[in-house]
Amino acid sequence: MEQLNYFKMKNLFLALAFMLMGTFAFAENTNYDVDVLESMGICTVTITEQNSDGTTNTYTYQFETSTAQDCQNAGQAILQAHINKR
């Protein structure tokens, strides 16, 4: 009985270890660069993605803002939302 539990626990541990290794193998390695520019009340946020396969995607968002600091804060929030979306 004790040996049977040992083998069950060993198999469970190995299954969990392989699942963890699989998550790292399929994880997408993407680098993000964000440029935030405020000019005359218009905030422009440009996000550039450099993917692990060498492709580059660019996303640009424009909206009205009252201050440059609001633009910076919104730029960081947009970047986080963009990353979480993936």
N, CA and C atoms as a LAMMPS dump frame, in Angstrom:
ITEM: TIMESTEP
0
ITEM: NUMBER OF ATOMS
258
ITEM: BOX BOUNDS ff ff ff
-5.0000000000000000e+02 5.0000000000000000e+02
-5.0000000000000000e+02 5.0000000000000000e+02
-5.0000000000000000e+02 5.0000000000000000e+02
ITEM: ATOMS id mol type element x y z
1 1 1 N 0.819 -1.192 0
2 1 2 C 0 0 0
3 1 3 C 0.87 1.265 0
4 2 1 N 1.906 1.232 0.842
5 2 2 C 2.794 2.394 0.937
6 2 3 C 3.565 2.601 -0.364
7 3 1 N 3.956 1.501 -1.001
8 3 2 C 4.685 1.604 -2.25
9 3 3 C 3.784 2.141 -3.366
10 4 1 N 2.523 1.781 -3.356
11 4 2 C 1.579 2.275 -4.351
12 4 3 C 1.432 3.79 -4.234
13 5 1 N 1.329 4.321 -3.036
14 5 2 C 1.239 5.766 -2.832
15 5 3 C 2.517 6.468 -3.279
16 6 1 N 3.659 5.851 -3.057
17 6 2 C 4.936 6.412 -3.489
18 6 3 C 4.953 6.583 -5.008
19 7 1 N 4.513 5.563 -5.74
20 7 2 C 4.514 5.64 -7.199
21 7 3 C 3.499 6.661 -7.715
22 8 1 N 2.342 6.777 -7.045
23 8 2 C 1.358 7.781 -7.44
24 8 3 C 1.925 9.184 -7.257
25 9 1 N 2.575 9.415 -6.131
26 9 2 C 3.154 10.726 -5.861
27 9 3 C 4.305 11.02 -6.835
28 10 1 N 5.092 10.005 -7.132
29 10 2 C 6.194 10.18 -8.076
30 10 3 C 5.641 10.544 -9.448
31 11 1 N 4.611 9.858 -9.909
32 11 2 C 4.015 10.15 -11.208
33 11 3 C 3.385 11.539 -11.23
34 12 1 N 2.724 11.924 -10.148
35 12 2 C 2.137 13.256 -10.059
36 12 3 C 3.226 14.328 -10.136
37 13 1 N 4.302 14.131 -9.405
38 13 2 C 5.415 15.088 -9.411
39 13 3 C 6.023 15.212 -10.812
40 14 1 N 6.237 14.096 -11.48
41 14 2 C 6.804 14.132 -12.829
42 14 3 C 5.85 14.81 -13.813
43 15 1 N 4.55 14.551 -13.69
44 15 2 C 3.574 15.191 -14.58
45 15 3 C 3.582 16.697 -14.382
46 16 1 N 3.62 17.143 -13.13
47 16 2 C 3.665 18.581 -12.859
48 16 3 C 4.954 19.21 -13.373
49 17 1 N 6.059 18.504 -13.235
50 17 2 C 7.342 19.023 -13.717
51 17 3 C 7.318 19.192 -15.241
52 18 1 N 6.761 18.22 -15.957
53 18 2 C 6.696 18.332 -17.415
54 18 3 C 5.736 19.431 -17.855
55 19 1 N 4.647 19.62 -17.118
56 19 2 C 3.732 20.717 -17.459
57 19 3 C 4.417 22.064 -17.276
58 20 1 N 5.182 22.204 -16.207
59 20 2 C 5.901 23.45 -15.955
60 20 3 C 6.933 23.701 -17.051
61 21 1 N 7.653 22.685 -17.461
62 21 2 C 8.63 22.844 -18.535
63 21 3 C 7.931 23.204 -19.842
64 22 1 N 6.757 22.67 -20.074
65 22 2 C 6.004 22.976 -21.286
66 22 3 C 5.562 24.421 -21.337
67 23 1 N 5.238 24.995 -20.184
68 23 2 C 4.835 26.406 -20.189
69 23 3 C 6.002 27.294 -20.582
70 24 1 N 7.201 26.944 -20.2
71 24 2 C 8.363 27.736 -20.598
72 24 3 C 8.696 27.529 -22.075
73 25 1 N 8.477 26.346 -22.576
74 25 2 C 8.793 26.061 -23.967
75 25 3 C 7.878 26.824 -24.917
76 26 1 N 6.622 27.017 -24.533
77 26 2 C 5.671 27.674 -25.409
78 26 3 C 5.466 29.145 -25.065
79 27 1 N 6.201 29.658 -24.098
80 27 2 C 6.072 31.071 -23.748
81 27 3 C 6.611 31.923 -24.893
82 28 1 N 5.876 32.967 -25.217
83 28 2 C 6.28 33.846 -26.309
84 28 3 C 7.186 34.939 -25.746
85 29 1 N 8.327 35.105 -26.363
86 29 2 C 9.286 36.112 -25.92
87 29 3 C 9.096 37.362 -26.788
88 30 1 N 8.477 38.383 -26.222
89 30 2 C 8.189 39.608 -26.959
90 30 3 C 8.766 40.791 -26.205
91 31 1 N 9.489 41.645 -26.901
92 31 2 C 10.002 42.884 -26.322
93 31 3 C 9.093 44.025 -26.735
94 32 1 N 8.797 44.911 -25.781
95 32 2 C 7.923 46.047 -26.046
96 32 3 C 8.71 47.341 -25.888
97 33 1 N 8.441 48.284 -26.775
98 33 2 C 8.997 49.635 -26.679
99 33 3 C 7.823 50.596 -26.799
100 34 1 N 7.739 51.547 -25.876
101 34 2 C 6.621 52.49 -25.907
102 34 3 C 7.172 53.903 -26.032
103 35 1 N 6.603 54.672 -26.95
104 35 2 C 6.94 56.083 -27.123
105 35 3 C 5.688 56.888 -26.835
106 36 1 N 5.818 57.877 -25.944
107 36 2 C 4.691 58.716 -25.563
108 36 3 C 5.05 60.158 -25.914
109 37 1 N 4.173 60.808 -26.685
110 37 2 C 4.406 62.18 -27.116
111 37 3 C 3.148 62.989 -26.896
112 38 1 N 3.283 64.127 -26.203
113 38 2 C 2.159 65.039 -25.992
114 38 3 C 2.457 66.319 -26.743
115 39 1 N 1.527 66.729 -27.608
116 39 2 C 1.723 67.944 -28.383
117 39 3 C 0.379 68.648 -28.541
118 40 1 N 0.284 69.83 -27.98
119 40 2 C -0.896 70.684 -28.11
120 40 3 C -2.182 69.966 -27.703
121 41 1 N -2.119 69.235 -26.588
122 41 2 C -3.302 68.574 -26.062
123 41 3 C -3.626 67.234 -26.679
124 42 1 N -2.801 66.774 -27.614
125 42 2 C -2.997 65.456 -28.235
126 42 3 C -1.882 64.527 -27.767
127 43 1 N -2.284 63.413 -27.202
128 43 2 C -1.325 62.413 -26.722
129 43 3 C -1.233 61.298 -27.756
130 44 1 N -0.019 60.947 -28.148
131 44 2 C 0.221 59.854 -29.091
132 44 3 C 1.061 58.799 -28.384
133 45 1 N 0.527 57.594 -28.306
134 45 2 C 1.227 56.471 -27.695
135 45 3 C 1.493 55.448 -28.789
136 46 1 N 2.766 55.132 -29.004
137 46 2 C 3.153 54.151 -30.021
138 46 3 C 3.827 52.976 -29.32
139 47 1 N 3.28 51.798 -29.516
140 47 2 C 3.842 50.574 -28.938
141 47 3 C 4.424 49.746 -30.08
142 48 1 N 5.695 49.384 -29.938
143 48 2 C 6.369 48.549 -30.932
144 48 3 C 6.696 47.215 -30.282
145 49 1 N 6.239 46.135 -30.896
146 49 2 C 6.519 44.779 -30.422
147 49 3 C 7.573 44.146 -31.308
148 50 1 N 8.6 43.604 -30.69
149 50 2 C 9.595 42.811 -31.416
150 50 3 C 9.39 41.368 -30.973
151 51 1 N 8.84 40.541 -31.841
152 51 2 C 8.51 39.162 -31.501
153 51 3 C 9.719 38.249 -31.629
154 52 1 N 9.622 37.086 -31.002
155 52 2 C 10.736 36.137 -31.012
156 52 3 C 11.014 35.589 -32.404
157 53 1 N 10.026 35.642 -33.308
158 53 2 C 10.255 35.154 -34.669
159 53 3 C 10.813 36.228 -35.598
160 54 1 N 11.133 37.412 -35.047
161 54 2 C 11.754 38.47 -35.838
162 54 3 C 10.784 39.478 -36.424
163 55 1 N 9.489 39.246 -36.275
164 55 2 C 8.509 40.193 -36.811
165 55 3 C 8.323 41.373 -35.865
166 56 1 N 7.921 42.496 -36.431
167 56 2 C 7.678 43.706 -35.652
168 56 3 C 6.262 44.187 -35.92
169 57 1 N 5.542 44.48 -34.84
170 57 2 C 4.194 45.037 -34.937
171 57 3 C 4.194 46.4 -34.264
172 58 1 N 3.51 47.359 -34.866
173 58 2 C 3.424 48.705 -34.307
174 58 3 C 1.963 49.087 -34.138
175 59 1 N 1.631 49.601 -32.954
176 59 2 C 0.281 50.048 -32.633
177 59 3 C 0.359 51.501 -32.176
178 60 1 N -0.5 52.352 -32.715
179 60 2 C -0.502 53.774 -32.357
180 60 3 C -1.886 54.161 -31.858
181 61 1 N -1.907 54.852 -30.715
182 61 2 C -3.135 55.336 -30.102
183 61 3 C -3.03 56.846 -29.95
184 62 1 N -4.076 57.582 -30.297
185 62 2 C -4.103 59.029 -30.119
186 62 3 C -5.377 59.424 -29.393
187 63 1 N -5.241 60.387 -28.468
188 63 2 C -6.398 60.877 -27.725
189 63 3 C -6.054 62.238 -27.13
190 64 1 N -7.086 62.952 -26.712
191 64 2 C -6.885 64.265 -26.096
192 64 3 C -6.439 64.09 -24.656
193 65 1 N -5.61 65.021 -24.2
194 65 2 C -5.135 65.002 -22.822
195 65 3 C -4.96 66.428 -22.335
196 66 1 N -4.929 66.59 -21.023
197 66 2 C -4.81 67.938 -20.48
198 66 3 C -3.37 68.305 -20.132
199 67 1 N -2.559 67.323 -19.726
200 67 2 C -1.165 67.608 -19.355
201 67 3 C -0.248 66.517 -19.891
202 68 1 N 1.035 66.828 -19.922
203 68 2 C 2.03 65.84 -20.358
204 68 3 C 2.103 64.681 -19.369
205 69 1 N 1.916 64.967 -18.072
206 69 2 C 1.955 63.903 -17.065
207 69 3 C 0.783 62.944 -17.244
208 70 1 N -0.401 63.479 -17.56
209 70 2 C -1.549 62.613 -17.845
210 70 3 C -1.267 61.724 -19.057
211 71 1 N -0.592 62.273 -20.025
212 71 2 C -0.228 61.505 -21.216
213 71 3 C 0.73 60.371 -20.848
214 72 1 N 1.734 60.655 -20.026
215 72 2 C 2.685 59.622 -19.586
216 72 3 C 1.969 58.516 -18.811
217 73 1 N 1.096 58.922 -17.884
218 73 2 C 0.364 57.933 -17.086
219 73 3 C -0.523 57.065 -17.975
220 74 1 N -1.211 57.701 -18.902
221 74 2 C -2.074 56.955 -19.82
222 74 3 C -1.249 56.033 -20.711
223 75 1 N -0.074 56.479 -21.128
224 75 2 C 0.797 55.649 -21.957
225 75 3 C 1.197 54.365 -21.257
226 76 1 N 1.539 54.472 -19.969
227 76 2 C 1.904 53.275 -19.203
228 76 3 C 0.7 52.35 -19.019
229 77 1 N -0.48 52.945 -18.774
230 77 2 C -1.688 52.135 -18.621
231 77 3 C -2.042 51.425 -19.927
232 78 1 N -1.877 52.108 -21.043
233 78 2 C -2.157 51.5 -22.347
234 78 3 C -1.186 50.358 -22.611
235 79 1 N 0.082 50.536 -22.277
236 79 2 C 1.068 49.473 -22.468
237 79 3 C 0.695 48.254 -21.627
238 80 1 N 0.325 48.463 -20.37
239 80 2 C -0.057 47.316 -19.518
240 80 3 C -1.287 46.615 -20.067
241 81 1 N -2.28 47.378 -20.519
242 81 2 C -3.475 46.781 -21.102
243 81 3 C -3.13 46.002 -22.368
244 82 1 N -2.209 46.515 -23.156
245 82 2 C -1.79 45.858 -24.4
246 82 3 C -1.091 44.527 -24.079
247 83 1 N -0.213 44.535 -23.077
248 83 2 C 0.499 43.314 -22.693
249 83 3 C -0.478 42.285 -22.133
250 84 1 N -1.407 42.726 -21.275
251 84 2 C -2.366 41.801 -20.666
252 84 3 C -3.331 41.216 -21.695
253 85 1 N -3.59 41.956 -22.753
254 85 2 C -4.491 41.498 -23.817
255 85 3 C -3.926 40.262 -24.516
256 86 1 N -2.631 40.171 -24.614
257 86 2 C -2.001 39.063 -25.308
258 86 3 C -2.065 37.883 -24.424
